[in-house]
Amino acid sequence: MSQLKTIQDVDLPIWLPRLAVHGGPRFLQIADALQAAVADGALKPGDRLPPQRHLAAQLDVDLTTVTRAYDEARRRHLLEGRGARGTYVAAPKVELTAILDLSMNTPPAPDGVDFDDLLKQGLSQVLMRADTALLMTYHLAGGSDAERQAGAKWLEPMFACLDSRQLVVCPGAQAAIAALILALTEPGDVILAEPSSYPGLRAAATQFGRRIVAVEADQHGMVPGMLEAACRQHKPGMIYLNPTLQNPTALTMPEHRRKALASIARRCKVRIVEDDPYWLLADAPPAPVATFAPELVYYISTLSKCLTPGLRVAFVLIRDPQERERFLAALRSFALMVAPLTAALATQWILSGSAGELMEGVRKEARLRQRMARDILAGRCSGPGDGLHVWLELPAYWTPTQLARAADSEGIAVTPAEAFATGSGSVNAIRISLGNIKDRARLRAGLQRLSQLLARRPESFGAAVV
């Protein structure tokens, strides 16, 4: 709640929020109340706000609190400064693009977590404790002792106690996948994967002259009998698995299937790359495949899908020292190191517990968005209801490409099944990513428009004449 008064000595409309004793940080209460006042029309574009010192005195708070509140309001595009003339309520921001991007898998902005404050505090701690010169120079590939220890802590939920010396720190999971392809396979080798799989695998394999062969999958993931037959036939260089909240199908492989695939890999002496970016987003996921065949499985965990893509930090578990050296040699051929500043920030966040706080916020927000998607797209979404995306099965009268084009004409970007196909065929589905649109109301609007689109037939969409 807030109220408007006129203070005669400054002749300004003064907006005074009512601050709650247990309402959270006061600067956020002020910013939230300002946003509410703009939304309900109590404050209008062009209204001049009181000087910060004056408002601080009226609210009996220190000046820093009001300064942080105004900065937060500017970040939300609610205020604008006009130099010596003061601070004014900003005109509504014009959205230059109407595209609602449901095509990119990124973690949603968590509700209740002040990401800007977390970032500022983390960087402040890094700069206070680290030698700035070391943050701006070359580092050995693979990460420092502190970075690997942070990785071991990050992987505790999956593996309990880990020897941090077995970890390699990489500039993102895509770099790790590419380096593993170079280290484990030769040109012309076959890589086995599920029929619908992460597009980055196909891009790297094609670039390096490797061939992907699809192995049949069912509702539990790659079929063991078909994997063994493919291993005997193709003598693959590696098997690629994404067993938890699989991209794109959103299915999680049960423990019995993980054990069966690990057993076949051991029997056929084929190494597995386990790309597991979504394990921490899942509700009670099974143990990683790497726990059932530790000598054969290379495990990848990235922060990009759990915290924020901007960190570009991934941890790779490689237990054999010689294999780690091969991997590092391959990695150095195209990515010398993780950016030291972002690696230091990731380390600070993990060791201080800030990463866990952010992770929990992302998990809660992702589940809320999953419920929203399933309510709006009732009966069409596969998967358990966790993670960053849903796999939407289409009515027979739509093909994935048709639907993606029709959605684009409605201002919505989605990803058709063909983008994930590792073989000649693909299923009649699209992937919808739920985290990239920051505002929940815009996400809901996009999902509702998509639901309406699904109910219509392709022939109702004629070409526009302009």
N, C-alpha and C positions, 0 to 999 in steps of 0.2 A: 504494500500500500504506500502511496505517496500523496503529497498535497502541494498545491501551488499557493504562494503568498507573494505580496509585493513589499519589498523592503525600500522604504522611501529614500534612505541615504545613498543607495546605489541605483535606484530607479530601474531595477531589473526584476523580471519574474524569477522567483527563487523556487527551485524544485527541491523539496526536502523529503528524502526517503525516511521511513521509519525502520530503524535497525533493531533486529531481534538479538537478544542476549546469546541465544544458542543457535543462531541462524547461519553459522559458518563464517568464513573470512569476511571482514567488513567491506573490503574493497569490492568483493564479488557481490555482496548484498547491494551495494550502491549501484554497480553496473547493471545488475539484474533489474533493480527497481527502475533505473533509467530506461532500460529496454522496454519494460512494461508500460512506462509512461508514454513512450513514443508509440507503442502498439495501440494503446487505447485513446490516443489523441490528446492526452493531457499536455504533452510536449509535441510541438509541430516543427517541421523543417524550417530552419531560419531562426528559431527561438534561441536567444542568447542565454548561456548558462552562467552562473555566478563564478567569479574568480575562485580558484581552488582554495586560497587561504580563507576567503569569506565562508565558503561552504564547510570547510574544516571547523571553523569556529562555531558555525550554527549547529553542526552535528556533534561537537565536542570530541573530535577525533584528530589524530595528528595529520599534518600536511601530506606525508608520504602515502597514507591510506587513500586520500582523495586523488593524489597524482596517479597511483596505481589503478584506481577505479576509472579515471578518465582515459588512461592508456588502454585499459581493457575495452572500454566503450568505443574507442577509436578502432581497435582491432576488429570489433563487431560492425564497423562502418556506421556507428550511431552518431559520432561527433566529428567535427572538423575544426581545425584551428585556423584563425584568420589573423595571425600575427598579433599586433598590439591591440586589435579590436576585440580579441577574446576568443572564446570557444562557443560554437553554435551546434545546434542539432542539424545533422547532415540530411541532405535530400536522399530519398531512397536510391540505393545502388542499382544502376541499370544492368541487368543481366544480358550481356552481349551475345551469349550463346544459349539456345534453348535446349541443347542436348543434355539428356539425363544419362550419364554414363554408367550402365550396368554391365560393362564388359571387362573391367579391370579388377582383379582380386587384390584389394588393399585392406588393411585393418580399419574398421570404423573408428571415428573419433569417439573416445569413451565419455559417457555422461558422468559428470561429477569429478572428473580428473582434469585439473588445470594443466594442459599439456605445455602451454607457453611457460608457465612458472616452473614446471618440471625441467624443461629444456634449459631455462636460464640458470636454475640452481645447479643442474648437472654440469653445464659448461663452466660455471663459476668455480665449482669444486675442482674440476679438471685443471683449470688455469691456475688455481691457487696451489695445487699440489704437484703439478708436473713442470718440468723444465720446458719452457715455451720453444726453445731451440730444437728440442727433441721431437716436438710435435710437428715441426716443419721441415724434417729431413727424411732421408731414406731409412727404412727399417728392413731387417731381414724378413723374408717371407715366412709365414707360418704363425706369426704372433709372438708377443712377449710372454714371459712367465705369468705375469698378472692377467693378461688377456686369456691365456689358456686356463688359468684357475677360475676366471669368471665363466668360461665356457663349461668347465666341469660342474660349477654350481648351477648353471642354467640347465644342464642335462640331468641333474639329480632326480627329477621326477620320473625320467625314463629309465635311468640306469643305477640309481642310488650312488654308490661310491665309484668314482672314475679316477684313473691316473691321468692328470692333466697333460702329461707328456705325450699321451696318445692322441691329443687333439691338435688340429691345424685350424688356424683362423684364416678365413677367406673373405674376399670382397663380394659376398653374396652367393646364393646357392647356384645361380647359373654359371658362375665362374668355377665353382666346385664340380659341377656336372661336366663341364667342358674339360677340365683338367683330368677328371677320372676317365673320361673317354680316351684321352690321349695316353694316359698312363696304363690303362688296362687292356686296350685293344689296338689292333693294327689296321691300316687302311684295307677296306674290303670286308672286315669282320662284321658279323651279325650281332646286333643288340636286340634282345627279346624284351618286349613290353606289352602291356595290355592294349586292346584294340582302340580304346580312347585314352589318351595320355597327355601329359604336359607338353605343350608345343615347343618349349625351349629345348627339350630333349631332341626332338626331330630337327630343329634348326642347327644344333651343334653337331649332331651325327652327320647331317647332310654336308655341312661345311667341312668336316674332317674326312669325308669319303667313307663313312660307315653306313651300314644298311640296317634299318629297323624292320624286324619281323614281328607281326602281331600274334600274340598267343591268346586263345579264346578265354573269355572271362564269364563268370556267372554272378549271381547276387552276392557272392562272398569274395569276389576278386578272381585273379588268375587261377585257372583250373589246373590242379596238380598233374593229372595225367597228360594234359595237352602240353604243359611245360616240359615234362620229361621227354615226350616224343619230339618236341622242337629242339631240345638240347642234343638228343641223339642225331637228329637230322642235320642241324645247322652248325654244331660245334661253336656256339656263340662265345664272343669275348666277354660279355657280361649280361646280366639281367637287371632291368630297371623296374623298381617297385615304388609306388606312392600309396602305402597301405592304409593311411589314416585320413578320413575325409577326402578321399581321392579326388584329384583334379583331372577331369571335370565331374565325375559321377556323384561325388560327395559320399560314396559308400566307404565304410570302415571294415577292413578285413578282420574276421574273428581270429582268435588265438589258434584254433585248430588248423586253420588254413595257413597261417604264418608258419607254424611248425612243419606242416607238410611241404611247403615250398622250400624252407630252409633245408629239410632233409634231402629233397631232390637236388638242390644246388650242391650239397656236400657229396652226394652220390655221383653226380655228373662232373664234379670239380669245376663248377662255374661260379664266378664271383657275382655278388649282388650289390647294386647301388640302391640303398634305401633312402629315398628323398622324402623326408617326413616334416614338412613345414607346419602342419596343422595339428600335431599331436597334442599340444598344450591347449588347443581350442576345443578338443573333443571331451565328451562326458565319459569318464572312466574308460579310456581306450586300452586295448590290450598292450602287452609289452612289445617293444619293437622287434622286428625280425632279427635284428643284430644280436639280441639276447639268446637266440636259438642256434646261431651259427656264427659266433663272434670272429672266427678266423677267416670267414669268407665275405662278411658284410661290411660295406663302407657306409657309415650313417651320416646323413646331412641334416642339420637343423639350422634354420635361418631366423633372424630376428625380423626380417622384412614383412613376414605374414602375421606376426604376433604383436609387434610393437609399432614399427614405422619403416617404410621402404628406404627412407633417407639415411638410415644407419649403414646399409650395405655391409652387414657383418653376418657371416655364417660360420658355424663350427662343424668340422668334419672329424669323425671318429675313425681312426685308422690304427689298428692295434700293432701291426707288424712294422718295426723300424725301417726295414728296407723298402717296404711298400710306401711308407710316408715319404721317404726320400725321392722315390720315383714320382709320387704325386707332386711334391714341391717342385721338382725339376720341370714337370709339365706345366704347373701353375705359373712359374716364373717366365715361361715363354710368352705369356700374354698379359699377366697381371702380377706385377712385382710384389705388391703388398696391399693390405687394407689401408685406407686413408688413416693416418695416425690419430687425427683429432676425433673422428667418428668411432674408431676402435677404443680410444680412451673414454669417450662418453658412454659407449655401451658397457665397458668394464665398470665404470663408476656407477651406472644405473643398476647393474646386476649385483655388485657387491654391497651397495647401500640399501638394496631392497626396493628402489624406485621402479625397476623393471618389473618386479612382481606386482606392484600396485597398478602399474599401467596395464600389464597383462590381464589382471583381473577385471579392470574396467573395459578392456577390449572384449573379453569373453562375455561379460554381461550384455554389452551393447550388441554383440553379434547374435546372441541368443534371442534378444528382443526383436531384432530385425528378421531372424529366421521365423519367429512366430508370426510376425506381420506378413511375411511373404506367403506362408502356408495358409493364413486366413484369407488372403486376397486371391491366391492361386489355388484354391482348394482342390485337393485330390490329384494335382498334376506334378508335385515336387517329390523327387526321390531323395533318400538320405535320411539321417537320424535327427536332423534339426539343430545341428551345431555347425560351426565354421563360417566361412566368408561367402559361400556361394550355394546355389541350388541348381539341380539338374532338372530341367523342365521338359517333360515329355509332351510332344505336340499332337494335336488332333491329326488324323490321317489326311485331312484336306490341306494341311500346311507341310511344306518342307522346311528344313532349317534355314536354307538360304533365302527362300521366299519370306519367311517370317522376319529374318534379320533385316531384309530390305524394307519390308513394310514398317517395321518398328523404327527404322532410321527415318522414314518419311514422316513418322509421328514424333520425331525428336528424341528417340530412345536408342541407345547403343547396346546391343547384346552380342554374344558370341555363338555362332552356329556350330553344330557338332563337327562339321568338316574340319574345323581348325584344330581339332584334337585327334583326328583319325591317324593311326599309324599304319593301317592297311588300306585296302582298296574300297572297303565299305564303311559306312558310318550309320549311327542310329538316328532316329527322328526326334531330335531334342536340341535344346539350346542351353547354354550356361548363363545364369543370371548372377552377377556379383552384387553383393549387398552393402559393401563397406565404402565404396568410393564416393557416394553422395553424402555429404556431411549432414545435411538437414533431413531429419526423419520425415517431415511433412512432404518434402520434394520426393523422397524415396517412395513414400506411400502413393503419391500422385503418379509416379512413373509405373509402379506395379499395377495400379488400377487401370491406367491406360493400356498397359500390356494385356491385362485380363480381358478388357473390352475388345482388344485386337484379336485375341485368340478365339473369341466367340464368333467372329465374322469370317467369311470365306475369302480366299485370295482374289477371286474374280470381282469382288466389290471394290478393288483398288485399281482404278484406272490411271493412266499416265496424265500428269498435270500438264496443261498447256499454258506457257508463260510467254 
